[in-house]
């Protein structure tokens, strides 16, 4: 059932109407005490509504409930005492207003009888008129993910978030991988180029935002320097107006204060162009913003839910995202929309199963087999307490993909063990190595003391007794410059110092969790692999650790034709025999065995072989030479 709540500012005082689409039969709300200077009492203290809006970040559940009850009493509660509203009924409420103050009120907190209505299944969204349009997403829609990381701003964990999203989406629809129906822009210049040269059905911004009543801006990285470039949301809208075949149907602006600007906020600035806009009303915390986005995109893209239902899912499935009503992180997303009906075309469940992680399993068999065997053995024999692996290779040889492969395959291979992955960011300086390494892991585990790490492990793994936990500490690949005069923070001698610190300071913490074991992964991007191995061996060969066993894996080398043949056989991709060798030769000729470039070519083969709409069937993968 759908209701429209219209609120107008009449020269300083507010009045409203509520109806179901027919304004002629609307119920009149003559006097709404909702102005900025209106005072309400919460826990015995008096506050103005203007002040409360600015204080949402420190609200507890009692503050939220009291404000929600007040908003309900002033609006729906006046409508014949609210007797027509039942908390259990599925309601879609659109709040229509042009008033900036009303836009900034936390309507998601509407509460009746001590219950937040959105938790009971209500959808509450903001709009600017009752004029609505119908929307339909095409099958396998094109998604542009904007994930800037300015060098002078805190890390947003965008790389890890992108990896998780791509993994989730590609499992259900093989079109969703980077370079095909999923494109990534990391700078302002890339964003401008992408949206003005190709049509996208969906837009997802994940990064920093700055906003208040006076301005609302997204923080991009500059393509030339990597430094911050604050871009007004109005400029984003102007850019989207140039999109070929029109702007997206849906945008999710996942940043801090995206909706704080009221009329200047992301929701209102983009709503004229985009029928559905999700953004954040307060500061967005990484530990909440990432799972909320995962829940939203799963609902809209994989389950075919309309955006308003997907946002309700974010509110109502708090336990699935490790969130609680005790703080405001749960209520951060807000929806602006102007669609009447929403139709999606989610992936068909009847499609045959395909390994969703095939792109991680091209070669590297010997390296992974070693890690998998020794990890299983450690867990089975309960010793050593931790394993550490170092691998290396030239740029583009899939060093980071091997990190991801370990996570994915170990998770499946040791299904009775909980895998807890953390991704530390290497310190910027090592003037005091011990302090730097400590701060690095405190940030990664999001704790304030090393002594808090066992509790964090217990919380993240839901404290399941009788089940082992593997804590995978996954470091970003370290690029070593070719010029020895250029500095590199993490070099083999520094690595030795870190390994000693890890063994003495981190691994003993795992002893406090009797079923927790450690796995450390460190990789190096090098120009001369044989020389690097020689230097590395000298630095760590005599290293003795009490709790950790160290292994150096074979070099991540270029791919050969045999590797491609094995790949085709493993994934049942049949090329006609008279073209098989020529196709593989052409791939290697173009890529020279470069791992990531070869992987892109294989993705094209896989897409053509697996696409159910490809009329050519298996014959379609017998591409002509010019396709490469």
C-alpha positions in Angstrom: 0.0 0.0 0.0 1.4 3.4 -1.0 1.0 6.7 0.8 2.2 10.2 0.0 3.0 12.7 2.8 3.4 16.2 1.4 5.0 18.8 3.7 5.2 22.5 2.8 6.8 25.5 4.4 4.3 28.3 4.7 6.3 31.4 5.5 7.9 29.8 8.6 5.3 27.3 9.7 4.6 23.8 8.3 1.5 22.1 7.0 0.9 18.8 5.3 -1.3 16.5 3.3 -1.5 12.7 3.3 -3.1 10.8 0.5 -2.8 7.7 -1.7 -2.2 9.4 -5.0 -5.5 11.4 -5.1 -4.8 14.9 -3.8 -8.5 15.8 -3.9 -9.1 13.3 -1.1 -6.0 14.2 0.9 -6.2 14.4 4.7 -5.0 17.9 5.8 -2.4 18.3 8.5 -2.9 22.0 9.4 0.0 22.6 11.8 3.1 20.5 12.0 5.6 21.4 14.7 8.6 20.5 12.6 10.5 23.7 12.3 14.3 24.1 12.9 13.6 25.9 16.2 11.0 23.5 17.4 12.0 22.1 20.8 11.5 18.5 21.9 12.5 16.7 25.0 14.7 13.6 24.9 15.7 11.9 28.1 14.8 15.0 30.1 16.8 17.5 28.0 15.4 20.0 25.6 16.8 20.2 22.0 15.8 22.0 18.8 15.2 19.9 15.8 18.0 21.7 14.0 20.4 20.8 16.8 19.3 17.2 16.8 19.9 16.8 13.1 23.5 17.8 13.7 23.9 15.4 16.6 22.6 12.2 15.0 26.1 10.6 15.1 25.9 10.3 18.9 22.4 9.1 19.2 21.7 5.9 21.1 18.6 3.7 20.7 16.6 5.7 23.2 17.4 9.0 21.5 16.4 7.5 18.1 13.1 6.1 19.4 12.1 9.4 21.1 12.8 11.4 18.0 11.0 8.8 15.8 7.9 8.9 18.0 7.8 12.6 17.8 8.0 12.7 14.0 5.2 10.1 13.8 3.0 12.0 16.3 3.4 15.2 14.2 2.5 13.5 10.9 0.9 10.1 10.6 -0.3 10.3 14.2 -2.6 13.2 13.4 -4.3 11.2 10.6 -7.3 10.1 12.5 -5.1 9.1 15.4 -3.1 6.9 13.1 -5.8 4.2 13.3 -5.4 3.4 9.6 -1.8 2.5 10.1 -0.9 -1.0 11.3 2.8 -1.6 12.1 2.6 -5.1 10.5 1.3 -3.8 7.1 3.6 -3.5 4.2 3.6 0.3 3.6 5.5 2.4 1.1 5.6 6.0 2.3 6.9 8.8 0.1 7.7 12.1 1.8 7.3 14.9 -0.7 8.8 18.3 0.1 10.9 21.2 -1.3 11.9 22.3 2.2 15.6 21.8 3.0 15.1 21.3 6.7 12.4 18.7 6.2 14.6 16.9 3.8 17.3 16.6 6.4 15.1 15.1 9.1 15.8 11.4 9.8 12.4 10.0 8.7 13.8 6.5 8.8 13.3 6.8 12.6 9.5 7.0 12.4 8.2 4.9 15.3 4.9 3.8 16.7 4.2 1.7 19.8 8.0 1.5 20.4 8.7 0.0 17.0 10.7 1.6 14.2 8.4 1.3 11.2 11.2 0.5 8.8 12.3 -2.5 10.9 8.7 -3.7 10.6 9.0 -3.6 6.8 7.9 -0.1 5.9 9.6 1.7 3.0 10.2 5.4 3.6 11.7 7.5 0.9 12.1 11.2 -0.2 10.7 12.7 -3.3 9.9 16.0 -4.9 6.6 15.4 -6.5 3.9 12.8 -7.0 4.8 12.5 -10.7 6.3 9.0 -11.1 7.8 7.0 -14.0 8.2 3.3 -14.7 11.7 1.8 -14.8 13.1 -1.5 -16.1 16.7 -2.7 -15.7 17.9 -4.8 -18.7 19.4 -8.3 -18.1 23.1 -8.1 -17.0 23.0 -4.3 -16.6 26.1 -2.2 -17.0 27.5 -1.0 -13.7 30.1 1.8 -13.3 31.9 1.7 -9.9 33.6 4.9 -9.0 36.2 4.2 -6.3 38.7 7.0 -5.9 41.4 6.8 -3.3 43.2 10.2 -3.0 46.7 9.7 -1.6 46.2 12.4 1.1 42.9 10.8 2.5 42.4 7.8 4.7 42.1 4.4 3.1 38.5 3.4 2.3 39.3 -0.3 1.6 37.9 0.3 -1.8 40.1 -2.4 -3.4 38.9 -5.1 -1.0 35.3 -3.9 -1.4 35.6 -4.1 -5.2 36.9 -7.6 -5.0 34.1 -8.7 -2.8 31.4 -7.1 -5.0 32.9 -8.6 -8.2 33.1 -12.0 -6.6 29.5 -11.9 -5.4 28.0 -10.6 -8.7 30.1 -12.8 -11.0 29.0 -15.9 -9.2 25.5 -15.3 -10.3 26.2 -13.6 -13.7 29.4 -14.1 -15.6 29.1 -10.8 -17.3 29.9 -9.0 -14.1 33.6 -8.7 -14.2 35.9 -5.8 -14.7 36.3 -4.8 -18.3 32.8 -6.1 -19.4 29.6 -5.1 -17.6 31.5 -3.9 -14.6 33.7 -0.9 -15.2 35.8 1.0 -12.6 36.8 4.6 -12.5 39.4 5.7 -9.9 40.0 9.4 -10.8 37.8 12.4 -11.8 39.2 12.3 -15.3 38.3 8.6 -15.7 34.8 9.2 -14.4 34.3 12.0 -16.9 35.5 9.9 -19.8 33.5 6.8 -18.8 30.1 8.5 -18.3 30.3 10.7 -21.5 31.4 7.8 -23.8 29.3 4.9 -22.6 25.9 4.3 -21.2 25.6 2.8 -17.7 22.4 1.5 -16.2 23.8 1.7 -12.7 26.3 4.0 -10.9 28.0 3.2 -7.6 30.3 5.8 -5.9 32.3 4.5 -2.9 34.7 6.9 -1.4 35.0 10.1 0.7 32.4 12.8 0.8 32.2 16.2 2.5 28.9 17.9 3.1 26.8 20.3 5.2 23.9 22.7 4.7 26.1 24.9 2.5 27.7 22.4 0.2 27.9 18.7 -0.8 31.0 17.3 -2.6 32.5 14.0 -3.5 36.2 13.6 -3.1 37.9 12.3 -6.2 41.6 11.6 -6.9 43.3 13.7 -9.6 44.6 11.7 -12.5 47.8 13.6 -12.6 48.8 13.8 -9.0 46.5 11.3 -7.1 45.7 14.1 -4.7 42.2 15.1 -3.6 39.8 16.9 -5.9 36.5 17.9 -4.3 33.8 17.9 -6.9 30.3 19.4 -6.1 27.5 17.0 -6.7 26.0 19.5 -9.1 29.1 19.0 -11.3 28.5 15.2 -11.2 24.9 15.8 -12.3 26.1 18.1 -15.2 28.5 15.4 -16.3 25.8 12.7 -16.2 23.5 14.8 -18.4 26.0 14.2 -21.2 25.7 10.4 -20.9 24.9 8.6 -24.2 21.4 7.1 -24.2 20.6 8.9 -20.9 21.9 8.7 -17.3 21.6 5.6 -15.1 18.4 4.4 -13.6 19.9 3.9 -10.2 22.8 5.5 -8.3 24.2 4.6 -4.9 26.4 7.3 -3.4 28.1 5.6 -0.5 30.1 8.2 1.3 30.0 10.4 4.4 27.4 13.2 4.5 26.1 12.5 1.0 22.7 13.8 1.9 23.7 16.3 4.5 23.4 19.2 2.0 19.6 19.0 1.8 18.8 20.5 -1.6 22.5 20.5 -2.5 22.9 16.9 -1.4 23.5 13.9 -3.7 19.9 12.7 -3.4 18.2 15.9 -4.5 20.8 16.9 -7.0 20.7 13.6 -8.9 17.0 12.8 -8.6 16.0 14.9 -11.6 18.3 12.7 -13.7 18.1 9.4 -11.9 14.8 7.8 -10.8 16.4 6.1 -7.7 19.3 7.5 -5.6 20.6 6.0 -2.4 23.0 8.0 -0.3 24.0 8.6 3.3 22.5 11.0 5.8 25.5 10.9 8.3 29.1 9.9 8.6 29.5 6.5 6.9 31.7 4.0 8.7 33.6 1.5 6.6 32.5 -1.5 8.7 28.9 -0.6 8.0 29.1 1.0 4.6 30.6 -2.1 2.9 28.1 -4.7 4.2 25.2 -2.4 3.6 26.3 -2.0 0.0 26.8 -5.7 -0.5 23.2 -6.3 0.9 21.8 -3.6 -1.4 23.5 -4.8 -4.6 22.7 -8.4 -3.9 19.0 -7.5 -3.5 18.7 -5.3 -6.6 20.9 -7.1 -9.1 20.7 -10.8 -8.0 17.3 -11.0 -6.4 15.5 -8.4 -8.6 14.1 -6.3 -5.8 13.2 -2.7 -6.4 15.4 -0.2 -4.6 12.9 0.7 -1.9 12.6 -2.9 -0.9 16.4 -3.3 -1.0 16.9 -0.4 1.3 14.3 -1.9 3.7 16.4 -5.0 3.7 19.4 -2.9 4.8 17.4 -1.7 7.8 15.8 -4.9 8.7 18.6 -7.4 8.3 21.0 -5.9 10.8 22.3 -9.1 12.3 23.4 -10.3 8.8 25.6 -7.2 8.6 26.9 -7.3 12.2 25.0 -4.1 13.0 22.7 -3.0 15.8 20.1 -0.4 16.8 22.4 0.7 19.5 24.2 3.2 17.2 23.2 5.2 14.1 25.2 3.2 11.5 22.1 1.1 10.8 20.0 4.1 9.7 22.6 5.8 7.5 21.3 5.0 4.0 18.4 7.1 2.7 16.5 6.7 -0.6 15.3 9.4 -3.0 13.0 8.0 -5.7 10.5 9.0 -8.3 9.6 5.7 -9.9 6.1 4.1 -9.8 6.9 0.5 -10.9 10.4 -1.1 -11.0 11.1 -4.2 -13.0 14.4 -6.1 -12.9 15.7 -9.0 -14.9 18.0 -10.8 -12.5 20.2 -13.8 -13.5 18.2 -16.9 -14.3 18.6 -19.5 -11.6 18.3 -22.3 -14.2 21.7 -21.6 -15.8 24.1 -24.5 -15.3 26.7 -24.1 -12.5 30.0 -22.6 -13.5 32.9 -22.2 -11.2 32.5 -18.5 -10.3 36.2 -18.2 -9.4 37.7 -19.7 -12.6 39.7 -16.5 -13.3 41.7 -17.1 -10.2 42.6 -20.6 -11.1 44.7 -20.2 -14.3 48.0 -22.0 -13.5 49.7 -21.3 -10.2 48.8 -24.9 -9.3 52.1 -25.8 -7.6 52.1 -22.6 -5.5 48.5 -23.0 -4.3 48.9 -26.7 -3.7 51.8 -26.1 -1.4 49.9 -23.5 0.7 46.7 -25.6 0.8 48.5 -28.8 1.9 50.6 -27.1 4.6 47.6 -25.1 5.9 45.4 -28.3 6.2 48.3 -30.0 7.9 48.7 -27.1 10.4 45.0 -27.2 11.3 44.9 -30.9 11.6 48.0 -31.2 13.8 47.5 -27.9 15.5 51.1 -26.8 14.9 52.8 -24.6 14.1 50.6 -21.7 15.2 51.1 -19.8 12.0 52.4 -20.1 8.4 54.0 -17.2 6.4 54.3 -17.2 2.7 56.3 -14.9 0.4 55.8 -14.9 -3.4 57.1 -12.7 -6.1 57.0 -11.9 -9.8 57.0 -9.2 -12.4 54.3 -6.5 -12.8 51.1 -7.9 -14.2 51.7 -11.5 -13.2 48.7 -11.8 -11.0 50.4 -11.3 -7.6 47.2 -9.9 -6.0 45.0 -12.4 -7.7 46.9 -15.1 -5.9 46.1 -13.4 -2.6 42.5 -13.6 -3.6 42.8 -17.2 -4.8 44.1 -18.2 -1.3 41.0 -16.7 0.3 38.5 -18.2 -2.1 40.0 -21.7 -2.4 41.0 -22.1 1.2 37.5 -21.0 2.3 36.1 -23.9 0.1 38.8 -26.4 0.8 38.6 -26.1 4.6 34.8 -25.6 4.9 34.8 -26.6 8.5 37.1 -23.7 9.4 36.1 -20.1 9.6 38.4 -17.9 7.5 38.8 -14.4 8.9 40.7 -12.1 6.4 42.3 -8.8 7.3 44.2 -6.5 4.9 46.8 -4.3 6.6 48.1 -1.2 4.8 51.9 -1.0 4.8 53.1 1.8 7.1 54.3 5.1 5.5 57.5 5.2 7.5 59.5 2.8 9.6 61.4 5.2 11.9 60.2 3.0 14.8 59.5 -0.4 13.1 57.9 -2.0 16.1 55.5 1.0 16.6 54.7 1.1 12.9 53.9 -2.6 12.7 51.7 -2.4 15.8 49.8 0.6 14.4 49.4 -1.2 11.1 47.6 -4.2 12.6 45.6 -2.1 15.0 44.1 -0.3 12.0 43.6 -3.5 10.1 41.7 -5.2 13.0 40.0 -1.9 14.0 41.0 -2.1 17.6 42.9 0.3 20.0 45.2 -2.3 21.6 46.9 -5.5 20.5 45.2 -7.1 23.5 41.8 -6.4 21.9 42.7 -8.6 18.8 41.6 -11.9 20.3 38.2 -10.4 21.1 37.9 -9.0 17.6 38.6 -12.5 16.2 36.0 -13.9 18.5 33.4 -11.3 17.4 34.1 -11.6 13.7 33.8 -15.4 13.8 30.7 -15.2 16.0 32.5 -17.1 18.8 31.6 -20.5 17.5 33.0 -23.1 19.9 34.5 -26.3 18.5 35.3 -24.7 15.2 38.8 -23.6 14.2 39.5 -20.1 12.8 42.2 -19.3 10.3 43.2 -15.6 10.5 44.5 -14.7 7.0 46.6 -11.5 7.2 46.8 -10.4 3.5 49.2 -7.7 2.6 49.0 -5.6 -0.5 51.8 -6.4 -3.1 55.0 -4.4 -2.5 56.3 -2.8 -5.7 60.2 -2.7 -5.6 61.5 0.0 -7.9 64.1 -0.9 -10.6 66.3 2.0 -9.6 68.1 1.2 -6.4 68.3 4.9 -5.6 64.5 5.1 -5.3 63.2 4.2 -1.8 61.0 1.3 -1.0 59.4 1.1 2.4 59.3 -2.7 2.6 62.5 -4.4 1.4 63.8 -7.9 2.2 65.7 -6.6 5.3 62.6 -4.8 6.5 60.6 -7.9 5.8 62.8 -9.9 8.2 62.2 -7.4 10.9 58.5 -7.6 10.3 58.5 -11.4 10.4 60.3 -11.3 13.7 57.8 -8.8 15.1 54.9 -10.9 13.8 56.2 -14.0 15.5 56.9 -12.3 18.8 53.9 -10.0 19.1 51.0 -11.1 17.0 51.1 -14.9 16.9 51.1 -15.3 20.7 47.8 -13.5 20.7 46.3 -16.4 18.8 47.2 -18.7 21.8 44.4 -16.9 23.7 42.0 -18.3 21.1 42.7 -22.0 21.4 41.2 -22.7 18.0 42.8 -19.7 16.1 45.7 -20.1 13.7 47.6 -17.5 11.5 48.3 -17.3 7.8 50.5 -14.5 6.5 50.8 -13.6 2.8 53.4 -11.1 1.5 54.1 -10.6 -2.2 56.7 -8.5 -4.1 56.4 -7.0 -7.6 60.0 -7.1 -8.9 61.9 -6.3 -12.1 64.5 -9.0 -11.8 63.0 -12.1 -10.1 66.3 -14.2 -9.9 68.1 -11.3 -8.3 65.3 -10.7 -5.9 65.2 -14.3 -4.8 69.0 -14.2 -4.2 68.7 -11.2 -2.0 65.6 -12.5 -0.2 67.2 -15.8 0.5 70.2 -14.1 2.1 67.9 -12.1 4.4 65.5 -14.8 5.6 67.3 -18.1 5.1 68.7 -18.2 8.7 65.6 -16.6 10.3 64.3 -18.7 13.2 60.9 -18.1 14.6 59.2 -19.7 17.6 55.6 -19.9 16.4 55.7 -19.4 12.6 57.1 -21.5 9.7 58.1 -19.4 6.7 58.0 -20.6 3.0 59.1 -18.8 -0.2 56.9 -19.9 -3.1 58.2 -20.3 -6.7 58.2 -17.3 -9.0 54.8 -16.3 -10.5 55.9 -16.8 -14.1 54.4 -16.0 -17.5 51.8 -18.4 -18.9 52.6 -21.0 -21.5 50.4 -22.8 -24.1 50.1 -25.9 -21.8 48.6 -23.7 -19.1 45.9 -22.5 -21.5 45.2 -26.1 -22.7 44.8 -27.2 -19.0 42.5 -24.2 -18.4 40.2 -25.1 -21.4 40.0 -28.7 -20.3 39.3 -27.9 -16.6 36.5 -25.6 -17.5 35.0 -27.6 -20.4 35.5 -24.9 -23.0 35.6 -26.7 -26.4 37.4 -25.0 -29.3 37.0 -26.7 -32.7 40.2 -28.8 -33.1 41.1 -27.1 -36.4 41.3 -23.7 -34.7 42.3 -24.6 -31.1 46.1 -24.3 -31.6 45.8 -21.2 -33.8 43.6 -19.4 -31.2 45.9 -20.2 -28.3 49.0 -19.2 -30.4 47.3 -15.9 -31.2 46.4 -15.2 -27.6 50.0 -15.8 -26.5 51.4 -13.8 -29.4 49.3 -10.8 -28.3 49.9 -11.2 -24.6 53.4 -12.7 -24.6 52.1 -14.9 -21.7 51.5 -11.8 -19.5 49.2 -13.2 -16.8 46.7 -10.4 -16.5 46.5 -9.7 -20.3 46.1 -13.4 -21.0 43.4 -13.6 -18.4 41.5 -10.8 -20.2 41.6 -12.8 -23.5 40.4 -16.0 -21.7 37.5 -14.0 -20.2 36.3 -13.3 -23.7 36.4 -17.0 -24.6 34.6 -17.9 -21.4 31.9 -15.3 -22.0 31.2 -16.5 -25.5 31.2 -20.2 -24.4 28.9 -19.6 -21.4 26.5 -17.0 -22.7 23.1 -18.7 -23.0 22.0 -16.1 -25.5 24.9 -16.8 -27.9 23.2 -18.6 -30.8 26.5 -20.1 -32.0 26.8 -22.3 -28.9 30.2 -23.9 -28.5 31.2 -23.0 -32.0 31.0 -19.3 -31.1 34.2 -19.5 -29.1 36.1 -20.3 -32.3 36.9 -16.7 -32.8 38.8 -15.3 -35.7 42.3 -14.0 -35.3 41.4 -10.4 -35.5 39.4 -10.7 -32.3 42.7 -10.7 -30.5 
